[in-house]
Amino acid sequence: VGFTVEAVGRYGTWLIADSVEVAGPLSEALMSAGLVADLLLDVDTGLGRTGVEPQGALALAAEIAGLPGLRLRGVLAHEGHLYGYGADHLGLDAEAGEASRRLVRVAEGLRAAGHTIDVVSVGSTPGLAASPCVAGVTEARPGTYVYNDGNQLRLGTCTLGDCALTVLARVVSVHAGRAIIDAGSKAMSSDAVSAENGFGLVLDVAGEPLAGVSFSRANEEHGFLTGPGTSSLAVGDLVRILPHHACATVNMWSELVAMHTDGALERWPIVARH
Ligand SMILES: Cc1ncc(COP(=O)(O)O)c(C=O)c1O
């Protein structure tokens, strides 16, 4: 909390809470630091993770608004349940709109009760085409779209050409119909939409899918490429693995290599891991 209070004071960070149990100690810490901070109320619009249920928002807002040191400024939701829609684009877009409307209705209810609600914040990459387009939404917080990834590709949220992040791996062993690469579970994330999709999509160095090659198993430092296409792979070859989940994969690394459109390379440290 000490760090949070300092960061709030220095950067004007928004705080988020979905209960008095969370907001109360924040209020106390802010008060003793002589600070006032803006707070968004986390509302569950369908994910079923954090967030007060829409019907409980008014009562909670009244309690939080009475806490010193906190200024209730808006409502926020993460419509992460859209990941469950698979390739059902119509269903996904319809629910993305519905989830935003649930949040907007909460905001309107809070305003009617006298709260100043400037921020109505939605956030997800699958919902990006529909969630922010609902009247009353003021902010969208997609994150994965920065790189895109295999999960977004399967959802139809992006094309392969929109995917900017790959793990570059080298074939270190070829035997009995399998090619082993130097990227295993410490290099990848297994966080996939479907457990059947292995550890990532195998591409050639130019970024085209390698036909008949699956990344089917991973040990810590070794990835198992299997399938008929592995006969074209030799020790020393480079392949690119498109991760299922860009966020979780980036978190495995301490730096990444960014490539500019002119081919110039830059090394970026990965901060805010874990
Ligand atoms: C609270 C919250 N907002 C926004 C996002 C971004 O969503 P996405 O990864 O679909 O872009 C996340 C992702 O986990 C999240 O937890």
The ligand as a MOL file (V3000), in Angstrom:
LIG
                    3D

  0  0  0     0  0            999 V3000
M  V30 BEGIN CTAB
M  V30 COUNTS 16 16 0 0 0
M  V30 BEGIN ATOM
M  V30 1 C -8.7750 -5.6920 -16.3100 0
M  V30 2 C -8.2860 -5.9320 -17.7110 0
M  V30 3 N -8.4710 -4.9800 -18.6300 0
M  V30 4 C -8.0610 -5.1410 -19.9120 0
M  V30 5 C -7.3970 -6.2910 -20.2980 0
M  V30 6 C -6.9500 -6.4330 -21.7340 0
M  V30 7 O -7.6290 -7.4760 -22.3720 0
M  V30 8 P -7.0230 -8.2180 -23.6450 0
M  V30 9 O -5.8740 -9.0330 -23.1810 0
M  V30 10 O -8.1530 -9.0280 -24.1880 0
M  V30 11 O -6.5850 -7.1420 -24.5850 0
M  V30 12 C -7.1690 -7.3100 -19.3660 0
M  V30 13 C -6.4730 -8.5460 -19.7480 0
M  V30 14 O -6.2500 -9.4380 -19.0100 0
M  V30 15 C -7.6370 -7.1340 -18.0310 0
M  V30 16 O -7.4620 -8.0820 -17.0910 0
M  V30 END ATOM
M  V30 BEGIN BOND
M  V30 1 1 1 2
M  V30 2 1 2 3
M  V30 3 2 2 15
M  V30 4 2 3 4
M  V30 5 1 4 5
M  V30 6 1 5 6
M  V30 7 2 5 12
M  V30 8 1 6 7
M  V30 9 1 7 8
M  V30 10 2 8 9
M  V30 11 1 8 10
M  V30 12 1 8 11
M  V30 13 1 12 13
M  V30 14 1 12 15
M  V30 15 2 13 14
M  V30 16 1 15 16
M  V30 END BOND
M  V30 END CTAB
M  END
